[in-house]
Amino acid sequence: MEAAGATGTKGEGDVKKHRVTLGDQIALTSLEFKNNDDFETSTVVETNEDGFQRQPDAGCEDSGQGMQWRSIISSLLLPKNKKNKDTTAKDMRRLSTFPPTLPTCSSENSSSSKPKKTLRRRLTGIDDKANLSLIPDPSLLVSFKPSWRNFDYQELVEATDNFCSERVIGVGGQALVYRGCLSDGQMVAVKKLMKKDSEEERISDFLTELGIIAHVSHPNAACLLGFGVTGGLHLVLKLSPQGSVDSRLHDSKEKLPWLSRYKIALGVAQGLLYLHEGCHRRIIHRDIKASNILLTDEYDPQISDFGLAKWLPDQWTHLDLFPIEGTFGYMSPEYFMHGMVSEKSDVFAFGVVLLELITGRPAVDSDKKSLVIWAKPKLEANDFQGLVDPSLGDDYDKQQMDRLISVAAICVDHMSEARPIVKEVIPLLVGEQESDGIMVQTSKCDEEDDSTALPNYLDFYKQAALEP
């Protein structure tokens, strides 16, 4: 995606192979809706796995400009010709994609605040610190009212000049992204979800992405302005004036200065740390790539496109296998070969982005050669100079460059156990810790598998690259 996250197609180097899906972690085991004509008094009862029920606080407030979850759910899940009693279990399972209730936190008495619940979900964020070396504390959670707009279809038609093909700025297998201008002059990116095999799949994907984005509020994550559910399913995002890392690195005639590249590396790491550890429910993105990292006027990076994102459990209690959906060149070996997903999958993709910032090369070149495969021999030989983008000349900070190369090397390790978590990456990038200070415990079984894992992975990569 160039501007707002359209998942790439196979022709763009993407790979999509089916694997066994064990399903997402579902926070709520049951939901019972009590529908009233008055939206403000509609409530929901949550039943958790222990059978404990929580109901909304009497003090919960709703804003007229807020997110009307009930309207969306009613229009998408409960058609006018279907009465509530006929609602199927499959319809209700879609609601599991929406975020659970969040407590209202205050700096003084957050521990005594009661859980609150309405159909209007609350969003979470963390206080962003100016000091890049400071690791965000997940306890710094605040809740606030959503302010998304429900855009009318005609408004989106006018903003995009009737979805003119000349306005397309991102193309993928699941969405088209259009550059638009609202009536007030604000520039936006309109992500139009493309039809899948069934209407049910399309709606499910839309609700999943919307539900995940509801959790995300961070300077290094793309800003969602609103949505549209008439005339198709649309997400409306703030347009990033500088495009994406991909377009600035590979399509622009002007080179991306080193300080901007270094700033991007730090910002993406902070954004990933927020997704993995700062959100109320942890998120794995699954499609980190240069075209999904948007740039503000100040070249602050913003992670976008949550179409493939999944919830991360608090603790891994079993192995989850997912359909292999993503972009060739960024997928970790365990995911690419077996559909095994963890936060280390995002770490691998982040390492590929670092290699792009370092070398100026794309993740997959015009000859379908992987950047990781190209860089591995140079990384193993400590040939740092052979990795540096020639267009930079000598215009870069050597210490910063060495740190980025060292971090990239451990992030793209073909063994997930050898990769750091994002919380360990930031101190390495800012020079607070040396990469050799990260100790990874490897079992004898891992060491035995090491001799065959990489060759098999390379064979898989080469075979996928040669597929038409």
Residue pairs with C-beta under 8 A, 6 or more apart in sequence:
1 7
1 8
1 170
1 172
1 175
1 177
1 244
1 291
1 292
1 304
1 305
2 169
2 170
2 177
2 243
2 244
2 246
2 247
2 291
3 169
3 170
3 177
3 179
3 189
3 239
3 240
3 243
3 244
3 294
4 169
4 170
4 177
4 189
4 190
4 191
4 222
4 235
4 237
4 239
4 240
4 294
4 304
4 305
5 170
5 175
5 177
5 191
5 222
5 237
5 287
5 292
5 304
5 305
5 306
5 307
6 170
6 171
6 172
6 173
6 174
6 175
6 176
6 177
6 191
6 305
7 14
7 172
7 173
7 174
7 175
7 287
7 305
7 307
7 308
7 325
7 326
7 327
8 14
8 172
8 173
8 289
8 291
8 327
9 171
9 172
9 173
10 16
10 173
10 467
12 171
12 172
12 327
13 327
13 328
13 329
13 363
13 364
13 368
13 465
14 173
14 326
14 327
14 328
15 324
15 326
15 327
15 328
15 331
15 336
15 464
16 173
16 323
16 324
16 325
16 326
17 323
17 324
18 323
18 324
19 321
19 322
19 323
19 324
19 338
19 339
20 321
20 339
21 321
21 322
21 323
22 318
22 319
22 320
22 321
23 320
24 96
24 97
24 310
24 311
25 311
25 312
25 313
26 96
27 96
27 100
27 281
27 311
28 46
28 47
28 48
28 95
28 96
28 100
29 47
29 48
29 49
30 47
31 44
31 45
31 46
31 47
31 92
31 95
32 44
32 45
32 47
33 42
33 44
33 84
34 42
34 43
34 44
34 45
35 42
35 84
36 42
39 62
39 68
39 70
39 71
40 62
42 70
42 118
42 119
43 55
43 56
43 117
43 118
43 119
44 56
44 117
44 118
44 119
45 53
45 54
45 55
46 53
46 54
46 55
46 100
46 101
46 117
47 53
48 54
54 101
54 115
54 117
55 117
56 116
56 117
56 118
57 114
57 115
57 116
57 117
59 116
60 116
60 117
60 118
61 145
62 118
62 120
63 145
63 147
65 147
65 149
66 120
66 145
66 146
66 147
66 148
67 120
67 121
67 146
67 147
67 148
67 214
68 120
68 150
69 98
69 119
69 120
69 121
70 119
70 120
71 150
72 150
72 210
72 227
72 229
73 95
73 119
75 229
76 203
76 206
76 207
76 229
77 87
77 91
77 94
77 95
77 203
78 84
78 87
78 91
90 200
94 203
94 204
94 207
95 207
97 204
97 207
97 208
97 210
97 211
97 212
98 121
98 207
98 210
98 211
98 214
99 121
99 122
99 123
99 211
99 212
99 214
99 215
99 280
99 281
100 280
100 281
101 115
101 116
101 117
101 121
101 122
102 116
102 121
102 122
102 123
102 124
102 141
102 143
102 280
103 110
103 113
103 114
103 115
103 116
103 143
104 110
104 113
104 116
104 122
104 143
105 113
105 141
105 142
105 143
106 113
116 122
120 145
120 146
121 146
121 211
121 214
122 143
122 144
122 145
122 146
123 143
123 144
123 146
123 214
123 215
123 216
123 217
124 141
124 142
124 143
124 215
124 217
124 279
124 280
125 141
125 142
125 144
125 217
125 218
126 136
126 137
126 138
126 140
126 141
126 142
126 218
126 274
126 278
127 136
127 140
127 142
128 136
128 218
128 219
128 270
129 136
132 266
132 270
132 426
132 430
133 426
133 427
133 430
133 432
135 273
135 423
135 426
135 427
136 270
136 273
136 274
136 277
136 278
138 277
138 278
141 278
141 280
144 217
146 214
148 224
148 225
148 226
148 227
149 225
149 226
149 227
149 236
150 226
150 227
150 228
150 229
151 226
151 227
151 228
151 234
151 236
152 228
152 230
153 228
153 230
153 231
153 232
155 182
155 183
155 228
156 163
156 180
156 190
156 228
156 231
156 234
156 236
157 163
157 231
158 183
159 180
159 181
159 182
159 183
159 188
159 190
160 167
160 178
160 179
160 180
160 190
161 167
163 176
163 178
163 190
163 192
164 178
167 178
167 179
167 180
168 176
168 177
168 178
168 179
169 177
169 178
169 179
169 189
170 176
170 177
170 189
170 191
170 291
171 177
173 194
174 193
174 194
174 196
174 205
174 307
175 191
175 192
175 193
175 194
175 307
176 191
176 192
176 194
177 189
177 190
177 191
177 192
178 189
178 190
178 192
179 187
179 188
179 189
179 239
180 187
180 188
180 189
180 190
180 236
180 239
181 187
181 188
182 188
186 238
187 238
187 239
187 241
188 225
188 236
188 237
188 238
188 239
189 236
189 237
189 238
189 239
189 240
190 234
190 235
190 236
190 237
191 234
191 235
191 236
191 237
192 232
192 233
192 234
193 202
193 205
193 206
193 232
193 233
193 234
193 235
195 202
196 202
196 205
202 233
203 233
205 307
206 233
209 235
209 306
209 307
209 309
210 227
210 235
212 283
212 306
212 309
212 311
213 224
213 235
213 306
215 279
215 280
215 281
215 283
216 274
216 275
216 279
216 283
216 306
218 270
218 271
218 274
218 278
219 267
219 300
219 302
220 267
220 268
220 270
220 271
220 274
220 300
220 301
220 302
220 303
221 271
221 274
221 275
221 302
221 303
221 304
222 237
222 238
222 240
222 294
222 302
222 303
222 304
222 305
223 237
223 238
223 302
224 235
224 236
224 237
225 236
225 237
225 238
226 236
227 233
227 234
227 235
227 236
228 234
228 236
237 304
240 294
240 295
240 296
240 302
241 295
241 296
241 297
242 248
242 294
242 295
242 296
242 297
242 299
243 252
243 294
243 295
244 290
244 291
244 292
244 293
244 294
244 295
245 264
245 290
245 291
245 293
245 295
245 301
245 353
245 356
245 357
246 289
246 290
246 291
246 293
246 362
247 291
248 256
248 295
249 256
249 290
249 356
249 357
249 360
249 362
250 290
250 360
250 362
255 360
255 389
255 391
255 392
256 357
257 395
258 392
258 395
258 396
258 397
258 400
258 401
260 299
261 357
261 358
262 357
262 397
262 400
262 404
263 299
263 300
263 301
264 293
264 295
264 299
264 301
264 357
265 353
265 354
265 357
265 404
265 429
266 426
266 429
266 430
267 300
267 301
267 302
268 288
268 293
268 301
268 303
268 350
268 353
269 350
269 422
269 425
269 426
269 429
270 426
271 301
271 302
271 303
272 285
272 288
272 303
272 346
272 347
272 350
272 422
273 422
273 423
273 425
273 426
275 282
275 283
275 284
275 285
275 303
275 346
276 282
276 283
276 284
276 312
276 343
276 346
276 421
276 422
276 423
277 422
277 423
281 311
281 312
282 311
282 312
282 313
282 314
282 343
283 306
283 309
283 310
283 311
283 312
284 309
284 310
284 311
284 312
284 341
284 342
284 343
284 345
284 346
285 303
285 306
285 308
285 309
285 346
285 349
286 308
286 309
286 310
286 322
286 325
286 326
286 341
286 345
286 346
287 305
287 307
287 308
287 309
287 325
287 326
287 327
287 330
287 349
288 303
288 330
288 346
288 349
288 350
288 353
289 327
289 329
289 330
289 349
289 352
289 353
289 363
290 353
290 356
290 362
290 363
292 303
292 304
292 305
293 301
293 302
293 303
293 304
293 353
294 301
294 302
294 304
295 301
295 302
296 302
308 325
308 326
310 322
310 341
312 342
312 343
316 342
319 340
320 340
320 341
321 338
321 339
321 340
321 341
322 335
322 339
322 341
323 339
324 331
324 335
324 336
324 339
326 335
327 363
328 363
328 364
328 370
328 461
328 464
328 465
329 352
329 362
329 363
329 364
329 370
329 371
329 372
330 348
330 349
330 352
330 353
330 363
331 345
331 348
331 349
332 344
332 345
332 347
332 348
332 349
332 416
333 348
333 414
333 416
333 453
333 454
333 457
333 460
334 340
334 342
334 344
334 345
334 416
335 341
335 345
336 457
336 460
336 461
336 464
337 456
337 457
337 460
340 416
342 416
343 421
343 422
344 416
344 419
344 421
345 416
346 422
347 411
347 419
347 420
347 421
347 422
347 425
348 411
348 412
348 416
348 419
350 411
350 422
350 425
351 407
351 408
351 409
351 410
351 411
351 412
351 419
352 363
352 371
352 372
352 412
354 404
354 407
354 408
354 411
355 361
355 363
355 371
355 372
355 375
355 387
355 408
355 412
356 362
356 363
356 371
357 404
358 387
358 388
358 389
358 401
358 404
358 405
358 408
359 371
359 375
359 387
359 388
359 389
360 389
360 390
360 391
360 392
361 371
361 374
361 389
362 371
363 370
363 371
363 372
364 370
364 371
364 465
365 371
365 374
368 465
368 466
369 465
370 461
370 465
372 412
373 458
373 461
375 387
375 408
375 412
376 412
377 383
378 384
378 386
378 387
379 387
379 405
379 408
379 409
384 401
384 402
384 405
387 405
388 396
388 401
399 431
403 428
403 429
403 430
403 431
404 429
406 428
406 435
407 420
407 425
407 428
407 429
407 435
409 435
410 418
410 419
410 420
410 435
410 438
411 419
411 420
411 425
413 419
414 453
414 454
414 457
415 442
415 446
415 449
415 450
415 453
417 440
417 441
417 442
417 446
418 440
418 442
420 428
420 438
424 433
424 438
427 433
428 434
428 435
428 438
